[in-house]
Amino acid sequence: MVKSDSRDRERKRKQWVWIAAALAAIVVAIAVVWVPLGCQTKPCYCAQKYSGLVEDCCCDYETVDHLNLEVLHPLLQELVKTPFFRYFKVKLWCDCPFWPDDGMCSLRDCSVCECPQNEVPEPFKKQSSNTLSSDDLLCQDGNPQAVVDRTIDTKAFRGWAEVDNPWTYDNETDDGDMTYVDLQVNPERYTGYTGPSARRIWEAIYQENCPKYPDEEACPEKKILYKLISGVHSSVSIHIAADYLLDDATNLWGPNLTLMYNRVLKYPERVKNLYFTFLFVLRAVIKAKDYLEQADYNTGKPEEDIKTNSLIKQLLNNPRLQAACPLPFDEAKLWKSQSGPQLKDQIRKQFRNISALMDCVGCEKCRLWGKLQILGLGTALKILFSDNDSHDIGLTLQRNEVIALINLLNRLSESIKFIHEMGPAVEAVTHGQISAGSAEACRWKRFWSSLRLGRFTCLMVPWHRSCHQQKQGVGSWEL
Ligand SMILES: Cc1cc2nc3c(=O)[nH]c(=O)nc-3n(C[C@H](O)[C@H](O)[C@H](O)COP(=O)(O)OP(=O)(O)OC[C@H]3O[C@@H](n4cnc5c(N)ncnc54)[C@H](O)[C@@H]3O)c2cc1C
């Protein structure tokens, strides 16, 4: 009896020694094997760097970032706040020519606040009285052919003409359906417009109207439309992420860095297309320099209008811009081949379709900014690709086109600034989440794998099925 008691005690003592040894082994395993392995599986963080020339452009990424930060962004921010540039004329009601409106808007942030009539600058209301005949065209030193670039400068004018843009679907001269919107009180940001309705628009744009050509495709003209739309799409996504409804209950707005990473930064091509689009639009603004410098920015508020004029001149004559990036994009290289004119016609038709698709956007505020940015892009295309073009002889710009062009440039400039300043933080934060997640998952996997250590497992988890089987002499130690 006494002997069996002491044997029991001895057995229990041995069991405790085993348990203690097992616990010690776990600690050692964690220290020696698990932690270093966990670290090794952590993917290496390689910050996405953009350097060298922006594809098909004549400026490099670093120059664009510096010029934007120090010159363009501050000027554009001031410019879009002036009365001339903040009131945009737009047809807001949905008239989708392709399918019935599916009204997917889910937030109050989706609707647009229209301007009361007394807020709209008087000269804007009297548009037709501002239109000048060809006699009013500015004389360029008596001999315009000799001194100016005839594609645009000979068409310089003092008033605003009523002409339709051949690149866009909306008839800009059709005042009846248009309403004025103050862009400053309708910021582009998250609206809750998402799901099949929004995706359908982007799909219709990419699949039917601007296919992505493979990298080997040599013809740059064919690639342009995709790159421009993709660049604007990146910018839209960045603005959604930069001003996002973080908490509906408390109406808390702020940046959503994960969204920004997942929609744009994760795809270097989308970032590159944003830079390309920025330089393309900047080139259009520079090319229209003489025209823009002499345009009439009258809104009936002399002080503000003088400021608008001055800001435009500062933008167009900036010595740093002229020195560092005088030709952001060289459109003269394009359309040289025999098929050039047909190709241009085809691209113009595709762009008009894209412009028509904006009437199918099922969210008013998204439609407003979609229309503005597509009109801005259409204006840039009109300015850059009008040379020797029978459709565009006698090029003039609508006031609304100029407003759209400058506001688009400002949108792109904001996006580039955001990426430049926040990009590394966005990638670090998102990368942190990803690697923490994967390391965690990895640890759990390794933990369960460690249970494959057979007898050790049964010591720790004696109730496990395989231990039972082992005792019965069947099966293996494999879990
Ligand atoms: C004209 C327009 C304006 C909009 N404006 C707003 C707005 O102001 N506020 C708002 O909250 N929502 C807006 N939306 C909706 C928004 O753009 C998204 O569609 C929505 O948030 C759903 O996003 P998603 O993740 O499904 O991807 P989406 O952005 O809808 O993208 C659809 C698909 O396009 C491809 N894609 C995405 N980005 C790029 C790119 N840069 N280049 C090439 N391909 C790309 C991807 O394959 C992606 O799956 C707008 C939509 C449209 C069509």
The ligand as an ORCA input file, in Angstrom:
! r2SCAN-3c Opt
* xyz 0 1
  C     -17.396     59.886    -63.420
  C     -17.430     59.375    -62.008
  C     -17.229     60.270    -60.971
  C     -17.274     59.820    -59.652
  N     -17.104     60.702    -58.638
  C     -17.207     60.277    -57.368
  C     -17.094     61.194    -56.273
  O     -16.927     62.394    -56.465
  N     -17.202     60.693    -55.017
  C     -17.429     59.351    -54.775
  O     -17.518     58.947    -53.617
  N     -17.523     58.465    -55.803
  C     -17.419     58.891    -57.069
  N     -17.527     57.994    -58.079
  C     -17.544     56.562    -57.776
  C     -16.096     56.034    -57.621
  O     -15.278     56.457    -58.696
  C     -16.017     54.507    -57.581
  O     -16.629     53.982    -58.723
  C     -16.676     53.903    -56.363
  O     -16.128     54.477    -55.201
  C     -16.450     52.366    -56.307
  O     -15.072     52.095    -56.330
  P     -14.449     50.677    -56.710
  O     -13.532     50.255    -55.625
  O     -15.533     49.715    -57.075
  O     -13.503     50.948    -57.964
  P     -13.722     51.965    -59.133
  O     -13.010     53.227    -58.816
  O     -15.183     52.028    -59.464
  O     -12.941     51.273    -60.338
  C     -13.571     50.263    -61.182
  C     -12.473     49.442    -61.827
  O     -11.686     50.280    -62.679
  C     -10.303     49.919    -62.607
  N      -9.537     51.095    -62.145
  C      -9.640     51.736    -60.964
  N      -8.837     52.799    -60.933
  C      -8.190     52.836    -62.117
  C      -7.235     53.696    -62.697
  N      -6.774     54.782    -62.059
  N      -6.776     53.412    -63.938
  C      -7.233     52.335    -64.620
  N      -8.154     51.494    -64.127
  C      -8.633     51.734    -62.896
  C     -10.193     48.758    -61.660
  O     -10.203     47.569    -62.417
  C     -11.459     48.868    -60.824
  O     -11.896     47.634    -60.346
  C     -17.517     58.435    -59.401
  C     -17.719     57.549    -60.460
  C     -17.698     58.002    -61.744
  C     -17.951     57.029    -62.876
*
